Amino acid sequence: MKIIVSLVFGALVGVSGTFLHNAYQPAGLVVSLLALIIGLRLNMNMYKAKLMQFAFVLGWLFVVVRASTLGNGGEVLIEANLYGNLFVFGGLGVAFVSLLRRIKF
């Protein structure tokens, strides 16, 4: 059940970031990345398990990858412009750093 909640929470953060990143430039991008950081932090504090944080990132990544590809009508929700690229690659960087911080060497 915790994995499903983490997946859905990550997907909801991904949906909100997808619709917000290109609005009110550049504030929408900043708010989208802050929402990702806060969501990762909340998920980490809620479950304290690496698997749940990984499920959150998978949920976010599923939405972002799907929004970046062509839909049935040829629409793309995350365009390959400056803000779209910063959202996708910046979000991946934030998620990667967040996942690495939990690993103890």
N, C-alpha and C positions, 0 to 999 in steps of 0.2 A: 504494500500500500504506500509506503514512503517513497518508493521509486516512482510510482505513478504520479504522486503529488509533486515530486521534484521535476519530472518530465513536463507536466502540465504547467507548472510555475515557470520553468524555463521557456516553454513555448509562448506563454502569455507575455513574458518580458520581450521575447523576440518579435511578437506581433506588434506590441506597442512601439518598439524601436523601429520596426519596418515602416510604420505609418508616420512616425514622428521625425525620423532622421533628416528628411528632406524639407520639412516645414520650418519656417522661421529661421532660415540659415544664418549663422552657424549654431544658434541656440538649441535648435532641435537635435542636432548631432550631439552636442554636449549633454543634453538631458537624456538622450538615448543611451549614451555610454555610461552616464552616472546611474541610470536605472539598472543597467547590467551589473555594474560594480555593487550597487546596493543589494540587488537580487542575489548575487553570488555570496555576499556577506551574510544576508539573512538566511539563506539556505545552509551555509556553513555553521552558523550559530544555532540553527534549529535542529539539525540532525547530527552534526559533528562526525560525519562519516564521508570518506572520500568518494565512495560509490554514489552517494546522493548528490554530491557536487558534480560528479561526472554525468549523472543523469540530467541534472539541470543544464549543463553545457550541451548535451546531446539534444535536448528539447529546443534550446535556443538555436543551435546549429541547424536542426531540421527545418525550422521556420525560415531562417535566413537564406539557406541554400535554395529552398523552394521558392522564396520570393525573388531570388536573383535569376531564376531561369524563366524561359518563355512559358506563358500560360496558353490556354486553348485559343484565346483570341489574339495572341501575340503581345500581350501586355507583360511588362516587367515592373515589379514594385520597387526593386532596388536597382537603380540604374548604375551604369559604369561611369559615373561622374566623380568628382572629387569627394563629395559627401557620402556617396554610396560606397566608394572604395575605403574611405576612412572608417565608415561604420562597420563594414565587413571585416577588414583586416585589423582595425583597432579593437573591435570586439573579440576577434580571435586571439589577439595578443593579450588582452585583459584576461580572457578565460584561461589561456595557456599559463600565464604568470600565476593566476589564482590556483590552478591545479598543481603547479610546481611548488608553490609555497607550502602546500600540505605534505609534500614528500620529505621525509627525514633521511638525510644521507648518513 
